[in-house]
């Protein structure tokens, strides 16, 4: 037996059969439909007019038409000849109307639908990721300009939302990386010189850094939950909730020598007491942690909204540095403007999510949040909530 290995014969290759390109089915566009509609309307209107004329001639009594001089042969057409001529002329007229309707309808439809082409181009650019383009449709106000403005507004909101998400992702990554980097550094130092470490202090610092990371994660989870889950509501007095929140931050205020002045009035609303208390605590912590180093104060009031007697207003105002520039970005996660960076020291440091959570809580309670910089320094936060039905 031969030692040569036998390879199986390869399968014959299947013959290549060219495939005909798939036939593209014709789909009538809106322009074609409008064109056919215009032409059909014009032809039907012409046919109705000619039918009326034909019937009018058809039912007119027939009288013999003769020449004025009986010796002369008649040259006037009979009624039957007139009707035959009218039918032929009507056919030519309807054919001409069809041509005019198709041509004019095509041009008119193209002019009418031209704004839609601009909107379609903008939509395609937006689908490719370009949100900076705006249609800005010129001309007098009509349905197309309203659609164009609504589309531009939508693009603006999407662009703002995407940019905010990008900033959120970048800032969240930075904020979460910071405690991890600090922990890594402390562990490296301890590993490099294990005998020269104060392990009690090291454990305390590691615990504090770990606590800060947990706070950031918990705040992120709470912020994400508020955007997707409707909270359970019940009758709540906003004054009682605010008093509880003031009591919770009293120790922090006393530690830093910040006086808290409060004035409460009855404020029956419908809401989630836990979330409303958390909202107030966040506003108070924000007012305490961004205050003067000495001699600072916070003023808290609850009462009827003077601008709307059917709502109740929570106002928290603090002293602090003058806030330059716009404060509209203070409710964005992790975003702090100049003068809003918390003072050094772990007890007064924030994670940059307090006002973002406040804005989300106010939103799910159908309220309104207004932030205003005080001319003499500090910030005033106003939360307006609708009154409880049937109070």
N, C-alpha and C positions, 0 to 999 in steps of 0.2 A: 504494500500500500504506500502510495506516495505520501511524503510529509508535507507537501505543499497545501496550504490552506485554501479552501474554495470559498470565494465570496459570492453571495447571492446576486443573481443578475438583477440589475436595477429595473424598477418599474418604468415602462415607457411613459414619457412625458405626455400629458394630455394635450391634444392639439389646441392651439389658441383660437378662440372664436371671438372675433371682434363684436362688441355689443354696441348696438345703436344708441346714441344719446337719448336720454329720457325726454320724451316730448313735453314741452312746457305748455301747460294749459293756460289759455287766455283768460285773464280775470279782468272783468270790466272795472275800470278805475272810477273814482268819483267824478272826474272830469268827463269821462265818456257817458256816465249815467246822466249827468246834468245836460250834456249836449243833446243826447237822445230825448230827454224830457222837454227841452226847449223846442227842438225840431218837431216832436210829436204834438206839442201844444199848438205850435204855429200851423201845422198841417190840419189838425182837427178844427181849429178856429176858422181857417180858410174854407174847409169843406162844409162846415155849418153855414157859413155866409153864402157860398155858392148854391147850396141846397135850398136855402130860403129863396134866393133869386130864381132858381129853376122852378120851384113850386109856384112861385108867384106868376111866372109866365105860363106854367102848365095849366093852371086853372083859370086863366083869363079867357072869357068867351071868345070863340073863334069867329071872326067876321071875314067875308071875302074881301081881299084887297085888290082893287082894280085901279087902272090909270084914270086920271081925270077925263081924258078924252076916250070915249068908248072905242074909237077907231084904232087907237094905239094899243099895242100888246103890253100887259102888266110887267113892270120891272121890279116890283116890291116882293121880297121873299115871303113865303108863307110862314105860318107859325111853326110848322114842323121843321122847316129848314132853319129857322131861328133857334129852336131848341137843340137841333143837332149841332149847330155851330157853337152854341153855348156849352154843350157837353165837351166838345173837343177843347175849347178854350179853357174850360174848368180843369181838364186833365193837365194841360200845360201849366196852368197857374199853380195847381197843387204841387207839381214837380218842381217848379221854380221856388215855391215856398219851402219845400223840403230841403233844397240846396241852400237857400238862405238861412233856414233854421239850423242846419248842421254847421255851416260856416260861422254864422254869428254866435250860435250856442257854444261852439268850441272856443272862440275867442273870449266870450263873456265868462264862461266857466273858468278858463285859465286865469283871467284877471281876478275873478272872485276868489279862487282857491290859492292864489299866489301867497297870501299870508300863511296858509297852512304849510306850504313848502318851507317857509322860513322857520316855522315852529318845528317842523319835522327835522330840519337840519340841526336846530339847537338841541332837540331831543337825542339825535344820534351822537352829537358831540358830548352831551352829558352822559350817555351810555358808555362812551369810551373813556370817561373819567375826567373830562374837561368841564368844570363847573363855573369857570370864570366868564364864559360867553353869555351875553344877554341879547335878547331879540330886539327890544326897544322899538316895537312896530310903530311907524309914523302914521299920520292920517287922523281923520276924525274918529270920535269915539263910536265903536260899534262892538258886536259880539267878538270879532276877531281881535281887536285891541284889548278887550277885557280878558280874553283867553291868553293873549301874549303877556299882559301884565301879571296875570295869575301864574303863568309859567315862569316868568322872570322872578317873581316873589318866591316861588317854590325852589328855584335854583339857588337863590340867595340863602334861603333857610337851610338847604342841603349843604351848601358850601360852608356856612357857619357851623353846622352840626358836625361835618366831617373834620373841619379844622379843630373844633373843640375836642372831638374824640382823639385826634392825633396828639393834641397837647396833653389830654388826659392820660393817654397811654405812655407818653414820654415822661410826664411828671410822676405818674404812678410808679413807673419803673425806677425812676430816680429815688422817690421816697422809700420804696421797698428795699432798694439796694443799699441805702444809707445805713440802716441798723445792721444789715448783714455785713457790710464792710467794716463797721465799727467792731462788731463781734469778732470778725476774722482778724482784725488788727490786734485786739486785746489777747486773743488766743495765741497769735504768733509771738507777741512779746512775752507772754507767760511761758511758752514752750522754749524760747531762746534763753530765758533766765528763770528756771523754775524755783531756784532757791531764794531769789530776791523779790518774791512777790508777796503782796498782802492779799491772801486768797479771800479773806472776808470782804475786802473792798472790791476785789475782782468779781466775786460772785454777785455782789450788790449791783455793780455796774452792768454785768451781763443780764441780770434779772430786769433791770430798768430798760436796757436796750431791747430785750425780748418783749417786754410789756408794750413798748412803743410800736414794735412791729405788729403785735397782735391787735392793738388799737386801730392801726391803719387797715389791716385786713377786715376787721369787724365793721369799720366805717364803710369800706368799699362794698361789703356784702349788704349792709343796710341800705346804702345808696342804690344798689342794683335792685333790691327787693322793692323799694318804694316806687320804682318806675314801672313795675309789672303787676303788683298785687294791690287790690283795693282793701284798705284796712276796715275792720269792724268799727262801727261808730255807735255812740250812745250819748245821752244828754250829759253835758259837761259844763261846769262853770269855769270859764277861762281864768277868773280871778283866783279860784282855789288852786288850779293847776300852776299858775304863776307863783303863788305863795309857796307851794311845795318846791318849785325849782329854785326860788331864792334861798330857801332853807338848805338845799343841797349844796349851793356854792358859797354859803356863808363862811365856811372855814377857809376856803381859798381867798375870799375877799379880805378876811381878817388877817391872814398871813401876810398879805401884801399891803395892808393898810389902806384899802380902798373902801370908801363909805358907800353903802347901797341905800338909796332913798326910794321908797315904794309908796304907791297910792293905788288902791284897788276899788273898783266899783263892780256891781253885779254884771256878769257877761255870760248869759246862758247861750251856749252854742252846741252844735252836734259834731262830735269828733271822737277820735281815739285818744283816751286820756294819756296813755303811755307815750304816744307819738307827740302829742301836744306838750307834754312835760319835757320830752327830749328836745323838742324845738326850742322851748324857752331856755332850757339849760345850755344848749349850744349858743344861743344868742347872748346869754349872760357870761358864759366862759369867753366868748369872743370879746365882749366888752371889758372883762377883767384882764385878759391876757394882752390886749392892745391898748393899754392905758398908760397913764403917767407913772413914772417910777416912784414918785412920792406925791401925796396930796391928791390922788385921783378919786373920782367918784363915778357912780352909776345911778341913773334915775330910771325907775320902772313904773309905768302907769298902765292901768287897764280901765277901759270905760267905753262909752258909746262913741262910735266913729262920728266926728262932727260933719264929715262930708256925706255920710249916708246913715240915717237914723236906723236903718235896718241891718246894720253891721256893728261889730264890736272891734275895738282897736287896742292892740298891745304895742306899747312904745317902750323901747329900751335905748337910752342915750348915755354915752360915756364921754369922759374927758380923754384927751390923748393928743398925739402930734397932729399937726395939720396934714390932711391927706391931699396931695397934689394929684392932678389928672383925673381921669374917669374912674368911677368906682363900679361901673357896670359889670366888670369882670370878676368882682369879688365872690360871686356865687359859683364861679367855675372851680372844679376840683383842683386842689393844690396850687391854684394861681393866687399869688399875693402881690399886691401893688406896693409901691414904695411907701414906707411907713407902716406896713402891715406885718412885717416880720416880727414874730414874738421875741421877747427878750431872752437872753441867754439863761440857762438853767432849766432843768428838766421839768420843774413844776409849772412853768409858764409856757412851755412849748406846746404848740398845736400841730395837728397833722394836715391842716389845710383843707379839711372836708367839712368843717362845721357849718359854714354858710351854704354849702351845696346841699347838705342834708336838710337844713332849714327850708331852702327853696323847694325841695321835693316834698316835704311834709306839708308846706303851705299849699302846694299845687294839688295834692290829693285831697285836701280839705276845701278845695274851691275858694281859696283865699287869695290875697294879694300881698306881696312883699315889696316894700320900698326901702331902699337904702339911700341915705343922704349924708354928705360930709358936713360937719358943723363948721361954721366960719372960724370959730375960735379953736378948733381942733377936736378930734374924735369923730364918732360916727353915731347916727341915729337910725335905728331900724324900726320900721312900722309894719305890723302884721294885722291886716284887716280880714276878719272872718265873718261869714254870714250868720245872722242870728238864728237860733233854733226855731223851727217852725212850731207855731202854736204856743209860743212862750207867753 
